[in-house]
Amino acid sequence: MSTDTAIDVNATAIAANLEVLHLILMDAAQRSAEARELMKRGERNGAIGTALGLDVVLDNAKALYIAALALHGIRRS
C-alpha cells in the first residue's frame, strides 16, 4: 500500500469515527434534554429511565474519540 493510500485510508477512518461520535453525542444530548424536561414535570421515574444507559453511550463515545486520536497518531497516557 502506498503512503498516499495509507493516508487516505487513515483519513477515511478518522472521519468515520468522528461522524459516529457526533451521532452518539447528539443522541446523548437529546436523551439528557428529555430527561431534564421529564424531571421539570415531576416525572422522576421517566427521567431516570430516559437517562439510564447514558454511561454506556458515553463510554462508546470516548472509545471512538480515542480511536480517532490514535489513527491520527496521538498517543494518550
C-alpha angles and dihedrals in degrees: 000000000000122000092248091052091048090051091050092049090048092049091049091050092049091049091050092050092049092047092053090043089055092050092048093049092047089053091048091050091050093049093048091048090051091048090050092051092048090052091051088057091050094251097136097163091050091047093052092043090053092048094043111113096023088118090064092045091051091046088055090049091052091050091053091048092051091046091053090050091048092050088052090052100253113138118206121207 
